[in-house]
């Protein structure tokens, strides 16, 4: 019986070894599955991260392009603002010049200079804002005074003291204006 017992023990040992090997193989397979799922999850996370980085790079590129465009568009703003003083002085000189023949040549020269300067400013999208007779717009106008005027609707520009200017649609200098309050108070006793 001892031989049979040894055979049974050997068979049991072989079965235990086989079971252990199968269990090890199953554990290896489960570990491989776990590793595969972790690797796939990591790949998914890295792909998402790559997409976010690409989107951020596009945003940075777009912002840089917009900054360059704004720099080109509004880089002349300070220079144009200073040139408006020259325009104002030339307009004042024309207003002060008399109509006599002695100053006619000087007047024509100032007019030509003013016309040339305004044409040059317009090449760089500097446009005059002359709101005479238009409704008051605080975005474009600066009210210097308000006057009772029964002939004009309330909040209408009745006089322009200094023209305003825009550059590429953006306000460079507001127009200084006089605004109508509308009709004055009517005496109800009369």
C-alpha positions as CSV (number, residue, x, y, z in Angstrom):
1,X,0.0,0.0,0.0
2,X,2.8,2.2,0.4
3,X,3.4,2.1,-3.3
4,X,-0.2,3.0,-3.9
5,X,0.0,5.6,-1.3
6,X,3.1,7.0,-2.9
7,X,1.4,7.0,-6.3
8,X,-1.6,8.8,-4.8
9,X,0.7,11.3,-3.2
10,X,2.6,11.7,-6.5
11,X,-0.7,12.1,-8.3
12,X,-1.9,14.6,-5.8
13,X,1.4,16.4,-5.9
14,X,1.2,16.5,-9.7
15,X,-2.4,17.8,-9.5
16,X,-1.4,20.4,-6.9
17,X,1.6,21.4,-9.1
18,X,-0.7,21.6,-12.2
19,X,-3.3,23.6,-10.3
20,X,-0.6,25.9,-9.0
21,X,0.8,26.3,-12.6
22,X,-2.7,26.9,-13.9
23,X,-3.3,29.4,-11.1
24,X,0.0,31.1,-11.9
25,X,-1.0,31.3,-15.6
26,X,-4.4,32.7,-14.6
27,X,-2.7,35.2,-12.3
28,X,-0.2,36.1,-15.1
29,X,-3.2,36.5,-17.5
30,X,-5.1,38.7,-14.9
31,X,-1.9,40.7,-14.3
32,X,-1.4,41.1,-18.1
33,X,-5.1,42.2,-18.4
34,X,-4.6,44.7,-15.5
35,X,-1.4,46.0,-17.1
36,X,-3.1,46.2,-20.5
37,X,-6.1,48.1,-19.1
38,X,-3.7,50.5,-17.2
39,X,-1.6,51.0,-20.3
40,X,-4.8,51.7,-22.4
41,X,-6.0,54.1,-19.7
42,X,-2.7,55.9,-19.7
43,X,-2.8,56.1,-23.5
44,X,-6.2,57.7,-23.3
45,X,-5.1,60.2,-20.7
46,X,-2.0,61.0,-22.8
47,X,-4.1,61.5,-26.0
48,X,-6.5,63.8,-24.0
49,X,-3.5,65.7,-22.7
50,X,-2.0,66.0,-26.2
51,X,-5.3,67.4,-27.5
52,X,-5.4,70.0,-24.7
53,X,-1.8,71.0,-25.4
54,X,-2.6,71.3,-29.1
55,X,-5.7,73.4,-28.4
56,X,-3.7,75.6,-26.0
57,X,-1.0,76.1,-28.7
58,X,-3.7,77.2,-31.2
59,X,-5.0,79.6,-28.7
60,X,-1.5,81.0,-28.0
61,X,-0.9,81.3,-31.7
62,X,-4.3,83.0,-32.3
63,X,-3.6,85.5,-29.4
64,X,-0.2,86.3,-30.7
65,X,-1.6,86.9,-34.2
66,X,-4.2,89.2,-32.8
67,X,-1.6,91.1,-30.7
68,X,0.5,91.6,-33.8
69,X,-2.5,92.8,-35.7
70,X,-3.5,95.2,-33.0
71,X,0.1,96.5,-32.8
72,X,0.0,97.2,-36.5
73,X,-3.5,98.6,-36.4
74,X,-3.0,100.9,-33.4
75,X,0.7,101.4,-33.4
76,X,0.3,104.8,-35.0
77,X,-2.3,105.8,-32.5
78,X,0.1,108.1,-30.4
79,X,1.6,109.6,-33.5
80,X,-1.8,110.2,-35.1
81,X,-3.0,111.8,-31.9
82,X,-0.1,114.3,-32.0
83,X,-0.8,115.0,-35.6
84,X,-4.4,116.1,-34.7
85,X,-2.9,119.1,-32.9
86,X,-1.4,120.1,-36.2
87,X,-4.7,119.6,-38.0
88,X,-6.4,121.8,-35.4
89,X,-3.8,124.6,-35.7
90,X,-4.2,124.6,-39.5
91,X,-8.0,124.8,-39.3
92,X,-7.7,127.7,-36.8
93,X,-5.2,129.4,-39.2
94,X,-7.8,129.1,-42.0
95,X,-10.6,130.4,-39.8
96,X,-8.4,133.4,-38.7
97,X,-7.1,134.2,-42.2
98,X,-8.9,137.1,-43.8
99,X,-10.4,137.0,-47.3
100,X,-8.2,139.9,-48.6
101,X,-5.9,139.4,-51.6
102,X,-2.8,139.9,-49.5
103,X,-3.4,136.7,-47.5
104,X,-5.0,134.7,-50.4
105,X,-1.7,132.9,-51.3
106,X,-1.0,132.1,-47.7
107,X,-4.6,130.8,-47.3
108,X,-4.3,128.5,-50.3
109,X,-1.0,127.1,-49.0
110,X,-2.5,126.4,-45.6
111,X,-5.5,124.7,-47.3
112,X,-3.3,122.5,-49.4
113,X,-1.2,121.6,-46.4
114,X,-4.3,120.7,-44.4
115,X,-5.8,118.7,-47.3
116,X,-2.5,116.8,-47.7
117,X,-2.3,116.0,-44.0
118,X,-5.9,114.9,-43.8
119,X,-5.3,112.6,-46.9
120,X,-2.3,111.1,-45.2
121,X,-4.2,110.5,-42.0
122,X,-7.0,108.8,-44.0
123,X,-4.5,106.4,-45.5
124,X,-4.0,105.1,-42.0
125,X,-7.8,104.9,-41.3
126,X,-7.9,108.1,-39.2
127,X,-11.3,109.5,-39.8
128,X,-12.9,112.8,-38.5
129,X,-16.0,112.6,-36.3
130,X,-18.1,115.7,-37.0
131,X,-21.4,115.2,-35.2
132,X,-23.2,118.5,-36.0
133,X,-26.9,117.9,-35.8
134,X,-26.6,114.3,-34.7
135,X,-27.8,112.8,-31.4
136,X,-25.2,113.0,-28.6
137,X,-23.2,109.8,-28.2
138,X,-21.0,109.6,-25.1
139,X,-18.9,107.0,-26.8
140,X,-17.8,109.5,-29.5
141,X,-18.6,112.9,-28.0
142,X,-17.6,114.9,-25.0
143,X,-20.3,117.4,-23.9
144,X,-18.7,120.7,-23.0
145,X,-22.0,122.5,-22.3
146,X,-25.7,122.1,-22.6
147,X,-27.9,124.8,-23.9
148,X,-31.7,125.4,-24.1
149,X,-32.8,125.4,-27.7
150,X,-36.5,125.0,-28.5
151,X,-35.7,124.5,-32.2
152,X,-33.7,121.3,-31.7
153,X,-34.6,118.0,-30.0
154,X,-33.0,117.2,-26.6
155,X,-29.6,115.6,-26.6
156,X,-28.8,116.8,-30.1
157,X,-25.3,118.2,-30.9
158,X,-25.9,121.9,-31.9
159,X,-22.2,123.0,-32.1
160,X,-18.8,121.3,-32.5
161,X,-16.0,123.0,-30.7
162,X,-13.4,120.5,-31.7
163,X,-13.8,117.6,-34.1
164,X,-13.2,114.1,-32.9
165,X,-11.3,111.4,-34.7
166,X,-11.3,107.6,-34.9
167,X,-8.5,105.3,-36.0
168,X,-9.6,102.0,-37.6
169,X,-13.0,102.4,-36.0
170,X,-11.6,103.0,-32.5
171,X,-11.9,106.4,-30.8
172,X,-8.7,108.4,-31.0
173,X,-10.1,111.7,-29.6
174,X,-13.8,112.5,-28.7
175,X,-15.5,115.4,-30.4
176,X,-16.0,118.3,-28.0
177,X,-19.6,119.4,-28.5
178,X,-22.4,121.7,-27.2
179,X,-25.6,119.7,-26.6
180,X,-29.2,120.9,-26.7
181,X,-31.3,120.4,-23.6
182,X,-34.4,120.8,-25.8
183,X,-37.1,123.4,-25.2
184,X,-36.6,125.8,-22.3
185,X,-39.1,125.8,-19.4
186,X,-42.4,127.3,-20.4
187,X,-44.1,129.7,-18.1
188,X,-47.4,128.0,-17.2
189,X,-49.0,131.2,-15.9
190,X,-49.0,132.9,-19.3
